[in-house]
Amino acid sequence: MDVHHLRTLRELRDRGSVTAVADALRLSPSAVSQQLAVLQRSFDAPLTEQRGRVLVLTAAGERLADAGGEVIEAMARAEQSVSQFLGAPAETVTVTAFHSAALAWFPELIARSLADPDGAQIRCRDEDVSIPDFLDLTADHDIVIAHRSPTAPEWPTRRVRVIPVLEEPIDLAVRRGHPLAAHDSVRLSDLDGATWLAAHEGFALEPLIVQTLAAGAGSPIEITHRVNEFNVAAAIIARTDTIGFLPRYTGLPAALHDEIVLRPIRGVSISRDIDLLVRPERLARASVREVIERILDVARRHSGAR
């Protein structure tokens, strides 16, 4: 077996098509097919099968892809050891995050990188994706800052390493002059007749929030406005009597801190888990581990300050 062939098999599992694998590895589709054919010769059980027009992994192929990930991880550690021994310069680390985490943390992470030219350098990108799609981002980025509802399925640790960052409460947001702003906390019954803003249907935490409110409110909850971007949502809430939910640490833009107040709802707990998703072999790089520590430090300080 060749480690490159194992990597090709795993990429097929994660990317879903020969064409996508070819694009990612900068190979022709025929070269990808040849590598898979060479790998297949080492095994009696079929590793792939056609489903319609798509080539997918069999159960045996899935098992080999998992084991191949461990081999790739070990090879990455070995290569990193040699690089460190030879005094290789710090590498660039790619980081992607959902919008509100990017807004809250990217400026400081970039500033730290620029202030330390001898340390790990970062390249940042924000991504607005649904929760299951965060896993796919690990194919193209060293570190993915992701979020999920505590009730959602856990991240599949056979594909990625999961590094918990924090559990972020989701609070009711109202403009500072709103009558509810005078209370330290709010009852569900106080929200009857309110004009609500929420995320798009089925996106991110929207189902959890709507279901929670519907279960305890005295009257049906009607969502009038649908906005995914927290900057837009916060601007609407700050200037109208519209109410909605914002994450406590990352959802409120600095420019609106004095115009919006966040209040918990009594007897209701809504939160999201923020995690780092990293392919195992990338954790072997000292530069990736350094950036992970920076992210954890920035997140802790921002949540403590709020």
C-alpha positions as CSV (number, residue, x, y, z in Angstrom):
1,M,0.0,0.0,0.0
2,D,1.1,3.6,-0.7
3,V,0.1,6.4,1.6
4,H,-0.9,8.5,-1.3
5,H,-3.4,5.9,-2.4
6,L,-4.8,5.8,1.2
7,R,-5.1,9.6,1.1
8,T,-7.0,9.3,-2.2
9,L,-9.4,6.8,-0.8
10,R,-10.1,9.0,2.2
11,E,-10.6,12.0,0.0
12,L,-13.2,10.1,-2.0
13,R,-15.0,9.3,1.2
14,D,-15.0,12.9,2.4
15,R,-15.5,14.7,-0.9
16,G,-18.0,12.3,-2.5
17,S,-16.8,12.1,-6.1
18,V,-13.8,11.3,-8.2
19,T,-14.0,14.8,-9.8
20,A,-13.9,16.5,-6.5
21,V,-10.9,14.4,-5.4
22,A,-9.1,15.2,-8.6
23,D,-9.6,18.9,-8.1
24,A,-8.4,18.8,-4.5
25,L,-5.3,16.7,-5.2
26,R,-4.6,18.4,-8.5
27,L,-4.7,15.2,-10.4
28,S,-6.7,14.1,-13.5
29,P,-9.8,12.0,-12.8
30,S,-8.1,9.1,-14.6
31,A,-5.1,9.3,-12.3
32,V,-7.4,9.2,-9.3
33,S,-9.1,6.1,-10.7
34,Q,-5.7,4.5,-11.3
35,Q,-4.6,5.0,-7.7
36,L,-7.8,3.5,-6.4
37,A,-7.4,0.5,-8.8
38,V,-3.8,0.0,-7.5
39,L,-5.0,0.1,-3.9
40,Q,-7.8,-2.4,-4.7
41,R,-5.3,-5.0,-5.9
42,S,-4.1,-5.3,-2.3
43,F,-7.5,-6.4,-1.0
44,D,-10.0,-9.2,-1.8
45,A,-13.0,-7.3,-0.7
46,P,-14.2,-4.4,-2.9
47,L,-13.3,-1.0,-1.6
48,T,-15.6,1.0,-3.9
49,E,-18.8,0.5,-5.8
50,Q,-20.9,2.4,-8.3
51,R,-24.2,3.9,-7.1
52,G,-25.8,5.4,-10.2
53,R,-23.1,7.6,-11.7
54,V,-21.2,8.1,-8.4
55,L,-18.3,6.0,-7.1
56,V,-18.7,5.5,-3.3
57,L,-16.9,3.5,-0.6
58,T,-18.1,0.1,0.5
59,A,-18.1,-0.9,4.2
60,A,-14.6,-2.3,3.7
61,G,-13.5,0.9,2.0
62,E,-14.9,2.9,4.9
63,R,-12.9,0.8,7.4
64,L,-9.7,1.2,5.3
65,A,-10.3,5.0,5.0
66,D,-10.5,5.2,8.8
67,A,-7.3,3.2,9.2
68,G,-5.7,5.2,6.4
69,G,-6.4,8.3,8.4
70,E,-4.3,7.0,11.2
71,V,-1.4,6.2,8.8
72,I,-1.6,9.7,7.3
73,E,-1.5,11.1,10.8
74,A,1.6,9.1,11.7
75,M,3.3,10.2,8.5
76,A,2.5,13.8,9.2
77,R,4.0,13.5,12.7
78,A,7.1,12.0,11.2
79,E,7.4,14.8,8.6
80,Q,6.8,17.5,11.2
81,S,9.6,16.0,13.4
82,V,12.0,16.3,10.5
83,S,10.9,19.8,9.7
84,Q,11.4,20.9,13.3
85,F,14.8,19.2,13.4
86,L,15.9,21.1,10.3
87,G,14.6,24.4,11.8
88,A,11.9,24.9,9.2
89,P,10.2,28.3,9.3
90,A,6.7,28.7,10.8
91,E,4.0,27.6,8.4
92,T,0.8,29.4,7.4
93,V,-2.3,28.0,9.0
94,T,-5.7,28.4,7.4
95,V,-8.6,29.1,9.7
96,T,-12.3,29.3,8.7
97,A,-15.2,30.2,11.0
98,F,-18.9,31.0,11.0
99,H,-19.7,34.7,10.7
100,S,-20.2,35.7,14.3
101,A,-17.1,33.9,15.6
102,A,-15.1,35.5,12.7
103,L,-16.4,38.9,13.7
104,A,-15.6,38.4,17.3
105,W,-12.2,36.7,17.1
106,F,-10.6,37.2,13.7
107,P,-9.4,40.8,14.3
108,E,-7.4,39.8,17.4
109,L,-6.1,36.6,15.8
110,I,-4.8,38.5,12.8
111,A,-3.3,41.2,14.9
112,R,-1.4,38.6,17.0
113,S,-0.1,37.0,13.8
114,L,1.2,40.2,12.4
115,A,2.8,41.1,15.7
116,D,4.8,37.9,15.8
117,P,6.4,37.4,12.3
118,D,8.5,34.5,13.6
119,G,5.4,32.6,14.9
120,A,2.7,30.8,13.0
121,Q,0.9,33.0,10.4
122,I,-2.8,32.7,9.7
123,R,-5.0,33.0,6.7
124,C,-8.7,33.6,7.7
125,R,-11.9,33.0,5.8
126,D,-15.5,33.2,7.0
127,E,-18.1,30.6,5.9
128,D,-21.9,30.7,6.2
129,V,-22.8,27.0,6.1
130,S,-25.4,24.7,7.7
131,I,-24.1,22.7,10.7
132,P,-23.5,19.4,8.9
133,D,-21.4,21.2,6.3
134,F,-18.7,22.2,8.8
135,L,-17.2,18.8,8.4
136,D,-16.6,19.3,4.7
137,L,-14.7,22.5,5.4
138,T,-11.9,20.5,7.2
139,A,-10.9,19.1,3.8
140,D,-9.7,22.6,2.7
141,H,-8.8,24.3,5.9
142,D,-6.4,23.5,8.8
143,I,-8.8,24.7,11.5
144,V,-12.6,25.0,11.3
145,I,-14.4,27.0,14.0
146,A,-17.8,25.3,14.1
147,H,-21.0,25.5,16.2
148,R,-23.8,23.0,16.9
149,S,-26.8,22.7,19.2
150,P,-26.2,20.6,22.3
151,T,-29.0,18.3,21.1
152,A,-27.6,17.9,17.5
153,P,-25.6,14.7,16.6
154,E,-22.0,14.9,17.8
155,W,-19.2,15.4,15.4
156,P,-17.8,12.1,14.0
157,T,-14.5,11.7,15.7
158,R,-13.5,9.1,13.2
159,R,-13.1,11.9,10.7
160,V,-11.9,14.8,12.7
161,R,-10.4,15.7,16.1
162,V,-12.8,17.9,18.1
163,I,-11.5,20.5,20.5
164,P,-14.2,22.1,22.6
165,V,-14.0,25.9,22.9
166,L,-17.0,27.0,24.9
167,E,-20.7,26.6,25.5
168,E,-22.3,29.9,24.5
169,P,-25.7,30.9,25.9
170,I,-28.3,32.3,23.6
171,D,-30.1,35.3,25.1
172,L,-33.1,37.4,24.3
173,A,-32.0,40.7,22.6
174,V,-34.0,43.9,22.8
175,R,-33.2,47.5,22.2
176,R,-32.1,49.5,25.3
177,G,-35.3,51.5,25.4
178,H,-37.6,48.4,25.2
179,P,-39.8,47.8,28.3
180,L,-38.2,44.3,28.7
181,A,-34.8,45.9,29.0
182,A,-35.5,47.0,32.5
183,H,-35.7,43.4,33.8
184,D,-32.8,41.2,34.7
185,S,-34.6,38.2,33.1
186,V,-37.7,37.7,31.1
187,R,-40.7,35.3,31.4
188,L,-42.1,33.6,28.3
189,S,-45.4,35.2,29.1
190,D,-43.8,38.6,28.8
191,L,-43.3,37.9,25.1
192,D,-46.9,37.5,24.0
193,G,-47.6,39.6,21.0
194,A,-44.0,40.4,20.3
195,T,-42.6,40.9,16.8
196,W,-40.0,38.2,16.3
197,L,-36.9,37.9,14.2
198,A,-35.2,34.6,13.8
199,A,-32.8,32.7,11.4
200,H,-34.0,31.1,8.2
201,E,-36.1,28.0,8.6
202,G,-34.1,24.9,9.4
203,F,-30.8,26.9,9.6
204,A,-28.4,26.7,12.5
205,L,-30.2,27.1,15.9
206,E,-33.6,28.2,14.5
207,P,-35.5,25.0,15.1
208,L,-34.3,24.7,18.7
209,I,-35.3,28.3,19.5
210,V,-38.7,28.1,17.9
211,Q,-39.6,24.8,19.5
212,T,-38.5,26.0,22.9
213,L,-40.6,29.1,22.7
214,A,-43.6,27.3,21.2
215,A,-43.6,24.9,24.1
216,G,-43.7,27.5,26.8
217,A,-45.3,30.6,25.4
218,G,-48.9,31.5,26.1
219,S,-49.7,32.2,22.4
220,P,-48.3,31.0,19.1
221,I,-44.9,32.4,18.2
222,E,-45.0,34.1,14.8
223,I,-41.6,34.9,13.1
224,T,-42.0,38.1,11.1
225,H,-38.5,38.6,9.9
226,R,-35.9,36.0,8.8
227,V,-32.3,37.0,9.0
228,N,-29.2,34.8,9.3
229,E,-26.5,37.4,9.6
230,F,-26.2,38.6,13.3
231,N,-25.0,42.1,12.3
232,V,-28.2,42.7,10.3
233,A,-30.3,41.1,13.1
234,A,-28.7,43.3,15.7
235,A,-29.2,46.5,13.7
236,I,-32.9,45.7,13.3
237,I,-33.3,45.0,17.0
238,A,-31.4,48.1,18.0
239,R,-33.7,50.4,16.0
240,T,-37.1,48.8,16.4
241,D,-39.3,46.9,18.9
242,T,-38.5,43.7,17.1
243,I,-37.0,41.1,19.4
244,G,-34.9,38.0,18.8
245,F,-32.1,35.9,20.1
246,L,-28.3,36.6,19.9
247,P,-25.3,34.6,21.2
248,R,-24.0,36.1,24.4
249,Y,-20.3,36.3,23.5
250,T,-20.1,36.5,19.7
251,G,-23.4,37.7,18.4
252,L,-23.5,41.4,19.3
253,P,-21.4,43.8,17.2
254,A,-19.2,46.2,19.1
255,A,-20.8,49.2,17.5
256,L,-24.2,48.2,19.0
257,H,-23.1,47.2,22.5
258,D,-24.7,50.4,24.0
259,E,-27.9,50.0,22.0
260,I,-28.9,46.4,22.8
261,V,-29.3,44.5,26.0
262,L,-29.3,40.7,26.3
263,R,-31.6,39.0,28.8
264,P,-32.0,35.3,29.8
265,I,-35.5,33.8,29.7
266,R,-36.5,32.3,33.0
267,G,-36.7,28.5,33.0
268,V,-35.4,28.3,29.5
269,S,-31.9,27.3,28.6
270,I,-30.8,27.8,25.0
271,S,-27.1,27.5,24.0
272,R,-24.7,26.3,21.3
273,D,-21.4,24.5,21.5
274,I,-18.5,26.1,19.7
275,D,-15.7,23.6,18.7
276,L,-12.6,23.4,16.6
277,L,-12.6,20.7,14.0
278,V,-9.2,19.6,12.7
279,R,-8.1,16.6,10.6
280,P,-5.9,14.4,12.8
281,E,-2.7,14.7,10.7
282,R,-2.8,18.5,10.8
283,L,-2.5,18.4,14.6
284,A,1.0,17.1,14.1
285,R,2.0,20.5,12.9
286,A,3.4,22.8,15.6
287,S,2.0,25.8,13.8
288,V,-1.5,24.4,13.8
289,R,-1.3,23.7,17.6
290,E,0.0,27.2,18.2
291,V,-2.9,28.8,16.4
292,I,-5.4,26.5,18.3
293,E,-3.9,27.8,21.6
294,R,-4.4,31.4,20.3
295,I,-8.0,30.7,19.4
296,L,-8.7,29.2,22.8
297,D,-7.1,32.1,24.6
298,V,-9.0,34.7,22.5
299,A,-12.3,32.9,23.1
300,R,-11.8,32.6,26.8
301,R,-10.9,36.3,27.2
302,H,-13.8,37.5,25.1
303,S,-16.3,35.3,27.0
304,G,-14.9,36.4,30.3
305,A,-15.0,40.1,29.3
306,R,-18.7,39.8,28.5
